[in-house]
Amino acid sequence: MLLSCDEEGHICSVSPLTQHPISQGKLCEKGWSSPYAISPDNRITQPLKRCNNQFVPVSWDEALDDISTMLTEIIDEFGPNATGVISSARATNEDNYAAQKFARAVLGTNNVDHCARICHSPTVAGLKQVLGSGAMTNSAKDLFETEVIVVFGADPTENHSVLGGQIIRAKMAGAKLIVVDPRVTRLAKLADLHLQLSPGSNIALINAMIQVIISNQWHDKEFISRRCDGFEALEKQVESITPESVEKITGVDAALIREAAKCYSQAELAMILYGMGITQFVSGTSNVVALADLALVCGHIGKPGTGINPLRGQNNVQGACDMGCLPNVYPGYQLADEKKTQRHFSEQWGCEVASAQGLTSLGMTKAALEGQFRAQILFGEDPVVTDPDQNHVRQAYKSLDLLVVAELTMTETAKLADYILPAASFAEKSGTFTNCERRVQRINPAMPPLGEAKGDWQWLQALAERMESHALNWTSSEEVFDEMASLTPSYQGMNYQKLAQNYGLQWPCNDKAPEGTSVLHQDTFPIGRARLTPVHYVPIAESADEQFPLLLTTNRLHFHYGCGSMTRKSPLLEREIPPGILFINPQDAHSLGVSLYSPICVRSRRGYIETRAMITDDVPPGVVSMPYHFKEAPSNQLTNTAQDPVTKMPELKACAVAVELLPAGHQPSAIWTLQGEAK
């Protein structure tokens, strides 16, 4: 997008880029409202320090001096692994590279993570296991080259509106559309086939599809023989998993499963897109593996119009992962527990680096509650709203000796901080973002930072220097990028000058692909041959029962983004929907005596909230759905912390709840009122 400023340096207009290969001259409502998100209203413009439970302004020098002293004391007393960093998928690649380097080279810990932990960490793990690379294999433009589009556990018209519109255009141009989702999404209403499966039954459904494909000899024998290992084990695993055998588990008619399997496998070109309806389960990594198996068995990978394509939720989730803001990998997914990797980065950075295993973001929360984790540096995230079991997260952050938050506005997490640092927005900094199709794009400042706000790599550098480290010794964002690219094989052919052309480059971009790569795995996989991997269906961790008879799943709304800290500043978006709603099927609503907009309360084994009912056939009987954008009625008061054993992804897509009608005329209370806290 192109932002324009007035004479005072404030954003006054926004417009799309007509020639951009992704947006193609379009913006979603969130894009059109972006000036509100970064407006001076409610912005934090100078460092703040907690004193007597209130925040008082301090200078940058005082804030950084205090923070560095406390960090040093904590490391001296408890060791570096008592500290950690949570970076941001809304921040630039340069900011994220600096964050993981600060953790590993300055603090001396691999305790670094970001929000991919609770959205696409199973993508990174699952696709890397099967294919050798944890990223979208194809490009958005391939939607107009494919014959069949399968959208699995995602609603792109809500969360990826521009891409969702392109799917609709591709469908209108003749592509077949298959949607697999418990909810009747917009795309489901347009689909040729809608498989309305029960939440958490993804593997059972996919295995049954693979069984149909193999038993009918619809699989791509030549591709499998030439490029895959493990077919015999997979064939044996699914042999008895017929569509009829999983009807009860999935809730999907066997004939519909067979039709979907035939449509996908018999197409010359077919493309899978998926979202958090795949990843946010205790079986998240296995769900991704199963989808990769399905694509490989049919040979739908390595050419335009095919592939397995995760839809990333925030603007730089892919980039933050690429930069190594994960406890188990350095930039470019180089394994953090390998001595070779440690030696290489130690030599390149000119200092000792962390060697002990790092904690995930949820692991840091758990360790804080156990008294083993003492200091958290966090920017651009609001875990109190977005992480599961809100009470659990809030208690953990309150227990810390030091919580430093860099933010644009006073989020729920910032309210718990010891120090709040004023962050520069995307419109106030230079750098790069990497979108879901691996396209690395430059951004340039449209306005100066408000007040004393700084870019994240800049204040991290200043903090490192106060801790007597010169590891972050850069003078510009371009220097940060150049260092990162030299150490990240898939980025080594990139620089700011090349990125300024043609709206960026898709990685890998190197000597073998100097102009980038639009389709991955065309001739080989990073691991040589793909590894077909049998996976077993695993039930959700918490099923509905007599005490909690409904199953809650979470969703996103067209008008809001993440924790709402940016989009809810827009009066245009805020007026579109009440602050907190629960979608409920008419049958369930009738049995509870609930009408449209009735005040209701929702309980789980972890929490209680009050909200209003939105009655709709878009959710099936027995299932309710709730967005997490609203701090007044946060769904994460309710959600389960049960985790995928591989990635520690929490099961945000399924937990048992009870819904009750509140008295007529009752105004749903915000969570801070229910808990007796100040807003």
LUMGUDO-127200 format. One record per residue (C-alpha): x, y, z; residue number from 1. Coordinates in Angstrom, 1 decimal. Layout:
REM LUMGUDO-127200
X|Y|Z|num
X|Y|Z|NUM
...
This chain:
REM LUMGUDO-127200
X|Y|Z|num
0.0|0.0|0.0|1
1.0|3.6|-0.4|2
0.6|6.0|2.5|3
0.5|9.7|2.2|4
1.1|12.3|5.0|5
-0.2|15.8|5.7|6
2.0|18.8|6.5|7
2.3|17.7|10.1|8
3.7|14.3|9.2|9
0.5|12.3|10.0|10
-1.0|9.7|7.7|11
-3.9|11.2|5.8|12
-4.6|8.7|3.0|13
-3.9|5.1|1.9|14
-4.1|3.6|-1.5|15
-3.4|0.2|-3.0|16
-0.6|-0.5|-5.5|17
-2.3|-1.3|-8.8|18
0.6|-3.4|-10.2|19
1.4|-5.3|-7.1|20
1.5|-9.1|-7.9|21
-0.4|-10.1|-4.7|22
-2.9|-7.3|-3.9|23
-3.5|-6.4|-7.6|24
-4.8|-3.0|-6.7|25
-7.0|-4.1|-3.8|26
-7.0|-3.6|0.0|27
-9.2|-5.2|2.6|28
-11.1|-3.2|5.2|29
-8.2|-3.5|7.6|30
-5.8|-2.1|5.0|31
-8.1|0.8|4.2|32
-8.3|1.6|7.9|33
-4.5|1.4|8.6|34
-4.1|5.1|9.2|35
-6.2|4.8|12.3|36
-4.1|1.9|13.6|37
-0.9|4.1|13.7|38
-2.5|7.5|14.4|39
-1.2|9.5|17.4|40
-4.4|8.7|19.4|41
-3.4|6.5|22.4|42
0.1|6.0|21.1|43
2.9|5.5|23.6|44
5.4|8.2|22.7|45
8.0|8.0|25.5|46
9.4|5.3|27.8|47
7.3|4.5|30.9|48
8.3|3.0|34.2|49
6.0|1.4|36.7|50
6.1|3.3|40.1|51
3.7|2.5|42.9|52
1.5|0.7|40.4|53
1.3|3.6|38.0|54
3.3|4.5|34.9|55
5.5|7.6|34.9|56
7.5|8.9|32.0|57
11.3|8.4|32.1|58
14.1|9.1|29.6|59
15.4|6.4|27.3|60
18.7|6.5|29.2|61
17.0|5.8|32.5|62
14.8|3.0|31.1|63
17.7|1.3|29.3|64
20.1|1.7|32.2|65
17.6|0.2|34.7|66
16.6|-2.7|32.3|67
20.2|-3.6|31.6|68
21.1|-3.5|35.3|69
18.2|-5.8|36.2|70
18.9|-8.2|33.3|71
22.5|-8.5|34.3|72
21.6|-9.1|38.0|73
19.1|-11.8|37.0|74
21.6|-13.5|34.7|75
24.3|-13.4|37.4|76
21.9|-14.9|40.0|77
19.7|-17.3|38.0|78
21.6|-17.8|34.7|79
20.8|-16.7|31.2|80
17.9|-19.2|30.8|81
15.9|-17.3|33.4|82
15.5|-14.6|30.7|83
13.9|-14.6|27.2|84
12.5|-12.7|24.3|85
9.2|-12.8|22.5|86
9.4|-11.0|19.1|87
6.7|-10.0|16.8|88
5.2|-11.2|13.5|89
4.2|-7.6|12.9|90
7.8|-6.4|13.1|91
10.3|-6.3|10.3|92
12.7|-9.1|9.4|93
15.4|-6.7|10.7|94
13.7|-6.3|14.1|95
13.2|-10.1|14.4|96
16.8|-10.9|13.4|97
18.0|-8.5|16.0|98
15.7|-10.1|18.6|99
16.9|-13.6|18.2|100
20.5|-12.4|18.1|101
20.0|-10.4|21.3|102
18.7|-13.5|23.0|103
21.4|-15.8|21.8|104
24.5|-13.5|21.7|105
23.7|-11.0|24.5|106
21.5|-12.7|27.0|107
23.0|-16.1|26.2|108
19.8|-18.1|25.8|109
17.7|-19.8|23.1|110
14.6|-18.7|24.9|111
13.2|-16.8|21.9|112
9.8|-17.2|20.3|113
6.9|-15.4|18.7|114
3.2|-15.8|17.8|115
3.9|-18.5|15.2|116
4.0|-20.8|18.3|117
0.2|-20.4|18.5|118
-0.5|-20.3|14.7|119
1.9|-22.0|12.4|120
4.6|-23.7|14.4|121
3.2|-27.1|13.3|122
3.6|-26.0|9.7|123
7.3|-25.4|10.2|124
7.8|-28.7|11.9|125
5.4|-30.8|9.7|126
6.4|-29.6|6.3|127
10.1|-29.6|7.2|128
9.8|-33.3|8.3|129
8.1|-34.4|5.1|130
9.4|-32.0|2.5|131
12.4|-30.4|4.1|132
11.0|-26.8|4.1|133
8.3|-25.3|6.2|134
6.8|-22.7|3.9|135
4.1|-22.2|1.2|136
5.3|-24.2|-1.8|137
3.6|-22.1|-4.5|138
2.5|-18.6|-5.3|139
-0.8|-16.8|-5.0|140
-0.9|-16.4|-8.8|141
-1.2|-20.2|-9.1|142
-4.8|-19.9|-8.0|143
-5.6|-18.9|-11.6|144
-3.7|-21.8|-13.1|145
-5.1|-24.7|-11.0|146
-8.1|-26.9|-11.7|147
-9.1|-27.7|-8.1|148
-8.6|-25.5|-4.9|149
-8.9|-27.3|-1.6|150
-9.3|-24.9|1.4|151
-8.7|-26.9|4.6|152
-9.4|-25.4|8.0|153
-9.3|-21.7|6.9|154
-11.6|-18.9|5.9|155
-9.5|-16.6|3.7|156
-12.5|-14.3|3.1|157
-12.2|-13.3|6.8|158
-8.5|-13.2|7.5|159
-6.9|-13.0|4.1|160
-9.5|-11.0|2.3|161
-7.6|-10.1|-0.8|162
-6.5|-13.7|-1.3|163
-10.1|-14.8|-0.4|164
-11.4|-12.6|-3.2|165
-8.9|-14.2|-5.6|166
-10.1|-17.7|-4.7|167
-13.7|-16.6|-5.5|168
-12.5|-15.2|-8.8|169
-10.7|-18.4|-9.6|170
-13.8|-20.4|-8.8|171
-15.9|-18.1|-11.0|172
-13.3|-18.7|-13.8|173
-13.9|-22.4|-13.7|174
-11.8|-23.9|-10.9|175
-13.5|-26.5|-8.7|176
-13.6|-25.5|-5.0|177
-13.5|-28.0|-2.1|178
-13.9|-26.6|1.5|179
-13.1|-28.7|4.6|180
-14.3|-26.8|7.7|181
-16.6|-27.4|10.6|182
-18.2|-24.0|9.9|183
-20.2|-22.9|6.9|184
-17.8|-20.2|5.8|185
-18.4|-17.8|2.9|186
-16.3|-20.1|0.7|187
-18.2|-23.2|1.9|188
-21.4|-21.6|0.6|189
-19.8|-21.2|-2.8|190
-18.0|-24.6|-2.9|191
-18.6|-27.5|-5.2|192
-18.0|-29.7|-2.1|193
-18.2|-28.8|1.5|194
-16.9|-31.4|4.0|195
-18.3|-30.2|7.3|196
-16.1|-32.3|9.6|197
-16.2|-32.4|13.4|198
-13.4|-30.2|15.0|199
-10.2|-32.1|15.4|200
-11.0|-35.0|13.0|201
-8.7|-33.8|10.2|202
-6.4|-36.9|10.2|203
-9.2|-39.4|10.1|204
-10.7|-37.6|7.1|205
-7.3|-37.2|5.2|206
-6.3|-40.8|5.8|207
-9.7|-41.9|4.4|208
-9.1|-39.8|1.3|209
-5.7|-41.3|0.8|210
-7.2|-44.8|1.3|211
-9.7|-44.1|-1.5|212
-7.0|-42.7|-3.8|213
-4.7|-45.6|-3.3|214
-7.3|-48.3|-3.5|215
-8.6|-46.9|-6.7|216
-5.1|-46.6|-8.2|217
-5.6|-42.8|-8.5|218
-2.2|-42.1|-6.9|219
0.7|-40.8|-9.0|220
2.9|-43.9|-9.2|221
5.6|-42.4|-11.3|222
6.0|-39.3|-9.0|223
6.0|-41.5|-5.9|224
8.6|-43.9|-7.3|225
10.9|-41.0|-8.5|226
10.6|-38.6|-5.6|227
9.2|-40.2|-2.4|228
10.1|-42.7|0.3|229
7.8|-44.5|2.7|230
4.9|-45.2|0.3|231
4.5|-48.8|1.4|232
4.2|-47.9|5.1|233
1.6|-45.2|4.3|234
-0.4|-47.6|2.1|235
-0.4|-50.2|4.9|236
-1.4|-47.6|7.5|237
-4.5|-46.4|5.6|238
-5.5|-49.7|4.2|239
-8.4|-50.2|6.6|240
-9.3|-46.5|7.1|241
-12.2|-46.4|4.7|242
-14.6|-43.4|4.4|243
-17.3|-45.6|6.1|244
-15.0|-46.3|9.0|245
-14.5|-42.6|9.8|246
-18.1|-41.4|9.2|247
-18.8|-41.3|13.0|248
-15.5|-39.6|13.8|249
-15.6|-37.0|11.1|250
-19.4|-36.5|10.8|251
-18.9|-36.5|7.0|252
-20.8|-38.8|4.7|253
-18.6|-41.5|3.2|254
-19.8|-40.7|-0.4|255
-18.7|-37.1|0.0|256
-15.3|-38.2|1.2|257
-15.0|-40.4|-1.9|258
-16.1|-37.6|-4.2|259
-13.6|-35.2|-2.7|260
-10.8|-37.7|-3.0|261
-11.6|-38.4|-6.6|262
-11.9|-34.7|-7.5|263
-8.6|-33.8|-5.9|264
-6.6|-36.8|-7.2|265
-7.9|-36.9|-10.7|266
-7.2|-33.2|-11.4|267
-4.2|-32.4|-13.5|268
-3.4|-29.5|-11.2|269
-4.8|-29.2|-7.6|270
-3.8|-26.8|-4.9|271
-4.2|-27.1|-1.1|272
-4.5|-24.0|1.1|273
-4.9|-24.4|4.9|274
-5.0|-22.4|8.1|275
-5.3|-22.8|11.8|276
-8.1|-25.3|11.5|277
-5.3|-27.6|10.8|278
-2.5|-26.4|13.1|279
-4.2|-25.4|16.4|280
-4.7|-28.9|17.7|281
-2.8|-31.3|19.9|282
-2.4|-33.2|16.6|283
-1.3|-30.0|14.8|284
2.0|-31.3|13.4|285
0.5|-34.6|12.4|286
-2.4|-32.8|10.7|287
0.2|-30.9|8.5|288
2.1|-34.2|7.8|289
-1.2|-35.8|6.7|290
-1.9|-33.0|4.3|291
1.6|-33.2|2.9|292
1.1|-36.9|2.4|293
-2.1|-36.3|0.5|294
-0.4|-33.8|-1.9|295
2.6|-36.1|-2.5|296
0.5|-39.2|-3.1|297
-1.2|-37.4|-5.9|298
1.9|-35.7|-7.3|299
0.4|-32.3|-6.7|300
3.6|-30.6|-5.8|301
6.6|-29.0|-7.5|302
4.8|-27.4|-10.4|303
2.6|-24.3|-10.8|304
-1.1|-24.6|-9.7|305
-0.3|-27.3|-7.1|306
1.4|-27.5|-3.7|307
0.6|-27.3|0.0|308
0.2|-23.7|1.0|309
-0.2|-22.5|4.6|310
-2.0|-19.2|4.9|311
-0.1|-17.0|7.4|312
-2.2|-14.8|9.6|313
0.0|-11.7|10.3|314
2.1|-9.7|7.9|315
5.4|-11.2|8.9|316
4.8|-14.6|10.4|317
6.8|-16.2|7.6|318
9.6|-13.7|8.1|319
9.8|-14.0|11.8|320
10.2|-17.8|11.4|321
12.8|-17.3|8.7|322
14.8|-15.0|11.0|323
15.1|-17.8|13.6|324
12.7|-16.3|16.2|325
12.0|-19.9|17.4|326
13.9|-21.6|20.3|327
15.1|-24.5|18.1|328
16.4|-22.8|15.0|329
18.7|-20.0|13.9|330
18.0|-17.9|10.8|331
17.2|-20.1|7.8|332
16.0|-22.9|10.0|333
19.5|-24.0|11.0|334
19.2|-26.2|14.0|335
20.1|-24.5|17.3|336
21.1|-27.7|19.0|337
23.7|-28.6|16.4|338
27.3|-27.9|17.4|339
28.2|-27.0|13.8|340
25.5|-24.3|13.7|341
26.6|-22.9|17.1|342
30.2|-22.7|16.0|343
29.3|-21.0|12.8|344
27.2|-18.3|14.4|345
29.7|-17.9|17.2|346
32.4|-17.2|14.6|347
30.3|-14.9|12.5|348
29.0|-12.9|15.4|349
32.3|-12.8|17.2|350
31.0|-14.0|20.6|351
29.8|-17.1|22.5|352
26.2|-18.1|21.7|353
23.6|-20.1|23.6|354
23.9|-23.8|23.6|355
21.2|-25.0|26.0|356
17.8|-25.9|24.7|357
15.4|-23.0|24.6|358
11.8|-22.5|25.8|359
8.8|-21.8|23.7|360
6.6|-18.8|24.6|361
4.2|-21.1|26.5|362
7.2|-22.8|28.1|363
8.4|-19.4|29.4|364
5.0|-18.8|30.9|365
5.1|-22.2|32.6|366
8.6|-21.7|33.9|367
7.6|-18.2|35.3|368
4.9|-19.8|37.3|369
7.4|-22.3|38.7|370
9.8|-19.5|39.6|371
12.4|-20.6|37.1|372
12.0|-17.8|34.6|373
12.5|-14.2|35.8|374
12.7|-11.7|33.0|375
10.8|-11.3|29.7|376
11.4|-8.8|26.9|377
8.4|-8.6|24.5|378
7.4|-6.5|21.6|379
4.5|-6.3|19.2|380
2.6|-9.1|20.9|381
-0.3|-9.3|23.4|382
-0.1|-12.8|24.9|383
-2.6|-11.9|27.7|384
-5.3|-11.7|25.0|385
-4.0|-14.2|22.4|386
-2.5|-17.0|24.4|387
-4.6|-19.8|25.9|388
-5.9|-19.7|29.5|389
-5.7|-16.0|30.0|390
-5.7|-16.3|33.8|391
-2.7|-18.6|33.6|392
-0.8|-16.1|31.4|393
-1.6|-13.1|33.5|394
-0.5|-14.8|36.7|395
2.8|-15.8|35.0|396
3.6|-12.2|33.9|397
2.7|-10.8|37.3|398
5.3|-13.2|38.8|399
8.2|-12.0|36.8|400
11.0|-9.8|38.3|401
11.2|-7.9|35.0|402
8.7|-7.5|32.2|403
9.7|-5.1|29.4|404
7.1|-4.4|26.6|405
7.6|-2.3|23.5|406
4.3|-1.3|22.0|407
2.3|1.2|20.0|408
-0.6|1.4|22.5|409
-1.4|0.3|26.0|410
-2.3|-3.4|25.5|411
-3.4|-5.8|28.2|412
0.1|-7.2|28.3|413
1.7|-3.8|28.5|414
-0.5|-3.0|31.5|415
1.5|-5.6|33.5|416
4.9|-4.4|32.4|417
7.6|-2.9|34.6|418
8.9|-0.8|31.6|419
7.0|0.1|28.4|420
9.0|1.3|25.5|421
7.5|3.4|22.6|422
7.7|1.4|19.4|423
7.8|2.8|15.9|424
5.0|1.5|13.6|425
5.5|-0.1|10.2|426
4.9|3.3|8.6|427
7.8|4.9|10.6|428
10.6|2.5|9.8|429
12.7|1.0|7.0|430
13.0|-2.7|6.6|431
11.5|-5.8|5.0|432
8.6|-8.2|5.5|433
8.2|-11.7|4.1|434
4.7|-12.7|3.1|435
3.1|-16.1|3.0|436
4.3|-16.9|-0.5|437
7.9|-16.3|0.7|438
8.0|-12.8|-1.0|439
10.5|-10.5|0.7|440
9.4|-6.9|0.3|441
10.9|-3.6|1.3|442
9.1|-0.9|3.3|443
10.1|2.7|3.5|444
9.1|5.2|6.2|445
6.1|7.4|5.3|446
6.4|9.5|8.4|447
8.9|10.1|11.2|448
8.5|8.1|14.5|449
6.0|9.6|16.9|450
7.6|11.3|19.9|451
10.5|9.3|21.1|452
9.5|6.0|19.5|453
12.3|3.7|18.1|454
12.4|0.8|15.8|455
12.8|-2.5|17.7|456
16.3|-3.3|16.4|457
17.4|0.2|17.5|458
16.4|-0.1|21.1|459
17.7|-3.7|21.3|460
21.0|-2.4|20.0|461
21.1|0.3|22.6|462
20.2|-2.2|25.3|463
23.0|-4.6|24.2|464
25.6|-1.8|24.3|465
24.6|-1.1|27.9|466
25.1|-4.8|28.7|467
28.6|-4.4|27.2|468
27.9|-6.2|24.0|469
28.7|-5.0|20.5|470
26.9|-7.9|18.8|471
24.2|-5.6|17.4|472
26.6|-3.0|16.0|473
24.6|-1.7|13.0|474
24.0|1.8|11.7|475
21.0|1.1|9.5|476
18.4|-1.4|8.8|477
20.2|-2.2|5.5|478
23.2|-3.3|7.5|479
21.0|-5.6|9.6|480
19.5|-7.1|6.5|481
22.9|-7.6|4.8|482
24.2|-9.5|7.8|483
21.1|-11.6|8.0|484
21.2|-12.5|4.3|485
24.9|-13.5|4.5|486
24.0|-16.1|7.2|487
20.7|-17.3|5.8|488
21.1|-19.5|2.7|489
17.7|-18.8|1.2|490
18.2|-15.1|1.4|491
21.8|-14.8|0.2|492
21.0|-13.5|-3.2|493
19.0|-10.6|-1.8|494
19.8|-7.0|-1.1|495
17.8|-3.8|-0.7|496
18.4|-2.7|-4.3|497
17.1|-6.0|-5.8|498
14.1|-6.0|-3.4|499
13.1|-2.5|-4.6|500
12.5|-4.0|-8.1|501
9.4|-6.1|-9.0|502
7.8|-5.8|-5.6|503
10.4|-8.0|-3.9|504
11.8|-11.5|-4.3|505
10.6|-15.0|-3.3|506
13.1|-17.2|-1.4|507
15.2|-19.2|-2.0|508
17.1|-16.4|-3.8|509
20.8|-17.4|-4.3|510
23.3|-18.2|-6.9|511
21.1|-21.0|-8.2|512
18.0|-18.8|-8.3|513
19.2|-15.1|-8.5|514
15.7|-13.9|-9.4|515
14.0|-15.9|-6.6|516
11.8|-19.0|-6.7|517
8.0|-19.0|-7.4|518
7.5|-22.7|-7.0|519
9.4|-24.9|-4.5|520
10.6|-28.5|-5.0|521
10.4|-28.5|-8.8|522
13.2|-31.0|-9.2|523
14.2|-32.2|-5.7|524
13.4|-31.6|-2.1|525
15.8|-30.0|0.4|526
16.1|-33.5|2.0|527
16.5|-35.2|-1.3|528
13.4|-37.4|-1.5|529
10.1|-36.5|0.3|530
9.3|-38.7|3.3|531
5.7|-40.0|3.2|532
4.9|-40.4|6.9|533
1.9|-42.3|8.3|534
0.1|-40.5|11.1|535
-2.7|-41.7|13.4|536
-5.9|-39.9|14.3|537
-5.7|-38.3|17.8|538
-8.9|-37.1|19.5|539
-9.1|-33.6|20.8|540
-7.9|-33.2|24.4|541
-11.2|-32.0|25.8|542
-14.5|-33.3|24.5|543
-18.0|-32.0|25.4|544
-19.6|-33.7|28.3|545
-22.6|-33.4|30.7|546
-21.0|-30.5|32.6|547
-19.7|-28.7|29.5|548
-22.0|-29.9|26.7|549
-20.8|-27.6|23.8|550
-17.6|-27.6|21.9|551
-16.0|-24.1|21.5|552
-13.8|-23.3|18.5|553
-12.2|-20.0|17.7|554
-12.4|-17.9|14.6|555
-11.4|-14.5|13.2|556
-13.6|-11.7|11.9|557
-13.4|-9.8|8.6|558
-13.1|-6.4|10.3|559
-10.4|-7.1|13.0|560
-6.9|-8.4|13.3|561
-5.1|-10.2|16.1|562
-5.7|-8.8|19.5|563
-7.5|-5.8|18.1|564
-4.9|-3.3|19.4|565
-4.6|-1.7|15.9|566
-7.9|-2.4|14.1|567
-10.1|-1.4|17.1|568
-8.7|2.1|16.9|569
-10.7|2.5|13.7|570
-14.2|3.8|14.3|571
-15.2|2.4|10.9|572
-14.2|-1.1|11.9|573
-15.3|-0.8|15.5|574
-18.9|0.0|14.5|575
-19.2|-3.1|12.4|576
-19.5|-5.7|15.2|577
-20.2|-5.7|19.0|578
-17.2|-6.1|21.3|579
-17.5|-9.8|21.8|580
-19.9|-12.3|20.3|581
-20.6|-16.1|20.4|582
-21.8|-17.8|17.3|583
-24.4|-20.5|18.2|584
-26.6|-22.8|16.2|585
-30.4|-22.1|16.3|586
-31.0|-25.6|17.8|587
-28.7|-25.0|20.7|588
-30.0|-21.5|21.1|589
-33.6|-22.7|21.3|590
-32.8|-25.4|23.9|591
-31.1|-22.7|26.0|592
-33.8|-20.1|25.5|593
-31.3|-17.8|23.8|594
-32.4|-15.3|21.2|595
-30.4|-13.1|18.8|596
-28.2|-10.7|20.8|597
-29.3|-12.2|24.2|598
-26.8|-11.6|27.0|599
-25.1|-14.9|27.8|600
-22.3|-16.3|29.9|601
-19.8|-18.9|28.7|602
-17.9|-21.2|31.1|603
-15.0|-23.6|30.7|604
-12.8|-25.4|33.2|605
-10.5|-22.4|33.1|606
-12.6|-19.3|32.9|607
-15.9|-17.4|32.6|608
-16.9|-14.6|30.3|609
-20.1|-12.7|29.4|610
-21.0|-11.8|25.8|611
-23.9|-11.7|23.4|612
-25.3|-14.5|21.2|613
-25.1|-14.4|17.4|614
-27.5|-17.1|16.1|615
-26.4|-18.7|12.9|616
-26.6|-21.9|10.9|617
-22.9|-21.3|10.0|618
-21.9|-23.4|13.1|619
-23.3|-26.9|13.4|620
-25.4|-28.1|16.5|621
-23.1|-28.8|19.4|622
-20.4|-26.3|18.3|623
-20.1|-22.7|19.2|624
-17.5|-20.3|17.9|625
-15.9|-17.1|19.2|626
-13.3|-14.6|18.0|627
-10.4|-13.5|20.2|628
-10.1|-9.9|19.0|629
-12.0|-8.5|22.0|630
-10.3|-7.8|25.3|631
-13.8|-7.3|26.9|632
-14.8|-10.9|26.2|633
-11.5|-12.8|25.4|634
-12.1|-16.3|24.2|635
-8.7|-17.2|25.8|636
-10.3|-17.0|29.2|637
-11.8|-20.4|28.1|638
-9.3|-22.1|25.7|639
-7.3|-25.2|26.6|640
-3.5|-25.2|27.1|641
-3.2|-28.9|26.0|642
-0.4|-29.0|23.5|643
0.9|-30.6|20.4|644
3.9|-32.7|21.7|645
6.2|-31.7|18.8|646
5.7|-27.9|18.7|647
3.9|-27.1|22.0|648
1.1|-25.6|19.9|649
-2.0|-25.2|22.3|650
-5.3|-26.6|21.2|651
-7.1|-23.3|20.6|652
-9.6|-24.8|18.2|653
-11.4|-27.1|20.6|654
-12.5|-27.0|24.3|655
-15.6|-27.9|26.2|656
-17.9|-25.1|27.4|657
-21.3|-24.4|28.9|658
-23.5|-21.5|27.7|659
-26.2|-20.0|30.0|660
-28.8|-17.3|29.4|661
-28.3|-14.2|31.5|662
-31.3|-12.1|32.7|663
-33.1|-10.0|30.2|664
-31.7|-6.5|30.1|665
-28.3|-7.5|31.6|666
-25.4|-5.8|30.0|667
-22.5|-8.3|29.5|668
-19.7|-7.3|31.8|669
-16.2|-6.8|30.6|670
-13.7|-9.3|31.9|671
-11.9|-6.8|34.1|672
-15.2|-5.9|35.8|673
-15.9|-9.6|36.5|674
-12.4|-9.9|38.0|675
-12.5|-6.7|39.9|676
-9.6|-5.2|38.1|677
-9.0|-1.7|36.8|678
-9.2|-1.4|33.0|679
